[in-house]
Amino acid sequence: MLGALSGENSETAGAWLLLFSALLFGLPHGAYDFWILFDSTRREHQSHRALFGLLATYLTLALAVVGVWYFLPGAILIGFLALTAWHFGSGDAIWESENQSDWFWNSLGRGLLVMSAPLAFFQVESGAVLTKLDADSAEILLAIAPYTLAIGITLVLLNNLSALFRDSESPITNRLLTLLETVLLLAFFRLTSPLLAVTVYLIGVHSWRHLLRLELYEQNEKAFERRSLRQIVARFHRRALPVTLVSLAGLGLIFWLLPFRVSDFANYTSAYLVLLSALTVPHAALITRTELCRR
């Protein structure tokens, strides 16, 4: 079973699934940011000029990240993985944490676990992907991955166990479920090749939680009939599709700017990772700001 999940076929499946995520939850969950900005400016009675200013800032940040890939690929690779770790971790922790401190430590611990586990468990496979982006940074990331994984696990365990003792009102079931999920995530990342594991996590955990969180916010702010899950998903993709297609056009810029060959399938994966990094920076900043404002 381990061989089937972690072999070359699994990595190929992971690459295809990653590219497929361009239209299914992965890229659309960031493309939906347009509607977050649109709804927030309308709710705060701001002008269309304010919306265009926010969108211009968002786009400028994304283009700046692509530019940094051209000049400083090593720095941006490390920065992108660090930011993604925080974004994934905070996206998980927002459902489980009760206060600001609790949210911060759960976010940091879970994020380090999610991003470090594939690198620590599968050094060769992870290196094959990261080296295409920057060999020197890949070597550093692989060397520290076991330590950052250990730190992530420790933070999650200590934060949730200490909460049980310091706060008798803390829901024990929630804490135990968080610890159980941590164990299951570790097992999943140990049994599954890195590219497939991270992509399944992006589509099946992070993006779904992001989608349901958006729906929860809208229900709190508007008085309308509760939508079914099918209606929620359909509406989400319908609204995200235009910006998703515009974002995919950015792949052309990446292939033109960076030394990728269009004929090489592996380079499609690398170019898509660059695109995700360019969109993750403004997306993570927007979502973190939104969550902090609502806490």
N, C-alpha and C positions, 0 to 999 in steps of 0.2 A: 504493500500500500504506500509506504514511504517513497519507494522508487517511482511509483506512478504519479504521485503528487509533486515530487520535487525534481523530476527529470527534465530533459530537454523539451519533451512534448508539452510539459506543464508551462515552461517559460514561453514557448511559442503561443500556447493558448492564452497566456497572460498578456502577451504583446497584442494579439488580436482583440482581446477583451478591452485592453486599455484604449486601443484605437476606436473600438465600438462605443466606449464611454463618451466619445465626442458628441454623440447624439442621445445617449441614454444616461441621464442623471449626472455623470461626471462633469462634463463641460457645462451642460445647461444649469447646474446648480449655482455656478458662478455667473452665467449669462443672465440669470434672474435678478442680478444686482440692479439692473436698470429699473426694475419695478419697485425694488426697495427704495431707491433714490426718488423715483417718481412719487410713490405713495407718501414718503416722509415729507417731501417739499409741499405736496398738496395738503397734507395733514397740518403742517405748520404754517400754511397760508403764505408760502414763499412764491416768488415770481418764476416764470419760465426761465428767466435769465439766471436765477440761482441754480435751477436744475441743469442748464447747459454748462454752468461753471463747474458743478460737481462732476458731470460726465467728462468734461475736458480734463479735469484733474485726474480722474480715474484712468482715462486713456493715456495721459502723459506718463503716469506711473508704469503702466503696462509697457509702453514703448521704451521707457527708460530701462526697464529690466532687460528687454531684448538687446538694447545697446550695451548694457554691462556684460551680457553674455559674450559679446563680440570682443570687448577689451579685457575683461577680467573674469574668464569662465570659472576659475577656481574659487574665487570669492563668492560669486553668485550661486555656485552649486552648493557650497556649505551653507550660505545664507538661506537658500531656497528650502533645503531639507530642514533647517532649524525652524524656519517660519511655518513650514508644513506640519512639523511636529507640534508646534504650539496650536495651530489652527485645528488639526485633528483632535488634539487633547482637549482644547476648550469646547469644541463641538460636542464631545462626549460628556465632559464634566458639567456642562450647563444643565443637564437633565438630572444630575445626581447630587449637586452641591447646594448647601443651604445658606452660605454666606460668602463674602468676598475672599477671605483667606482660604476657606475650604475649596472654593472654585479654582483659585490660583494653583494650589498645590496638586489638586487632582488633574488640572489641565497640564501642568508641567510633567507630572509623573506618567500620565497616560500617553501624552504625546511622545515622550522619550521612548516609551515601550513600543509604541506602534512603529516608529521610524527606525528604531535600532534593532529590533528583533530580526527582521529579514536580513540586515547587514551582518549581524552577529552569527546567525544560524547558517547562512549560505554565503560565505565570503567569496567563493569563486564566481557564482552566478551573479551576485550583486556587483562584483568588480567588473564583470563583462559589460554591464549596463552603464555603470558610472564612469568607467575609463573612457568610453566614447565621448563623454562630455568634458572630462578633465582628469588626466591620469594622476597627477600629484595630489589633488584634493581627494580623489577616490581612495588613494593609499592611506591618507590621514583618517578619512571617515571609517574605513574598514578597521583600522588599528584601534580607534576609540570606541567602536560600536559595542563591544562586550561590556565596557565600563558604563557607557551611557544607558545601556539596557538595565544593568544592575541598579543604577541610580533611579531609573524610572520605576522599576518594580518596588524598590525600597520606599520611594515617596508615596506610591499608591497604598502600599500596605500600612505604613506608619500613619498616614493621614486618616485612613478609614478606621484603623484599629484604635487610634488615639481618640477619635471622635466618639466612639462607643463608650469610652471611660470618662471623657471630660463633659459630655452632654447626655444626661440620662433621657432627655426628650428626643434625641436623635433617633429616627426610625431604624431599628436594627435590621429589618428586612432589606431596606435600600442599601445599607452598608455591606451586608452579606452578598447581595446580588452584584454589587460592584466588584467585590473580591472574586466572586465566581466568574464574572465576565472577564476579569483579568487573567485568570487561570485558563479559560477557554481561548482567549486571544493568543496567549503564549503557545498553547498546544497547536492552534491553527497555523501560526507563523512558523512553528517548528516543523510541521508536516507538509507545508505548502511552499513551493518555490517563490522567491521574493517578488517578482513582477506580478505573478498571478495573485499572491496574497495581498499586496498593497492595492491592486486594482479592485479585487473583490471587496476589500475594506472601504475603498473610496466610493464604490457604487452601492454596496449592500448595507453599509453602516453609516458612514459619514453623510453621504448625500441624502439618504432617507431621513436621518435625524434632522438634517437641515430643512428638508421639505416639510416635515411634520411640525418643526418649530415655527416656520413661517405661517403655516396654517393656524397654529395655536395663537400667534400674535394677531392675525386677522380676525379670528373669532373673538378675541378679547376687545378689539377696537371697533367692531361692527356688529350690528344686530342682524344676522341673516341665518337662514336655515343651515344646519350642519350638512356638509357635503359628504358623499361617500368616498371611499378610498380611490375608486376608479375616476370619479369626477375631480378629485384633488390632483391626481397624477396627470390626467388629460389637460386640465387647466394650466398646471405648472409647465408642461412641455409646450403647450400652445403659446403661452406668453414668452417663454424663453427661446423659442425657435429662431426668431429674426436675429437676435443678438448672437445666438450660437453660430449661425451661418456666417455672420460678419467676423466673429472670432476665428472661425476656421480659415477664412481668407488670409488671416495672419500667418498661416503656415507657409504661404508663398513667400512672404517677407523673410521668414526664418530660413527657408531653404536658400534664398538669394543672399542673405547676409552671412550665414554661417556655413562652414565647409561640410555640408551634407549632400549626398548624392541621392537624387529622387528615385533612382532605380533600385536602391538598396532598401529592403524591407526594414532592416534594423534601424536605419536612419529615420524612417518615418516615426518609429517609437521615440527616438531621441529628440527629433524635432517637436513632437507632440509634448514631450516632457518640458521642453523649453517654453512652449506655448502655455502650458499649465502653470509654469513658474511665473511667467509674465502676468497672468491673470490672478494668480494666488496672492500676490503682494497687495494690490488694491482691494481684492475680495476679503482677505483676512483682516485688513485694516478696517474695512466697512463693518464686517460682522462683529469684530471685537468691540468696536465703538457702539454698535447697536445693542449688544448684550450688556455692556457696562451701563449704558443709559437706562436699561430696563430693570436692572437689579436694585 
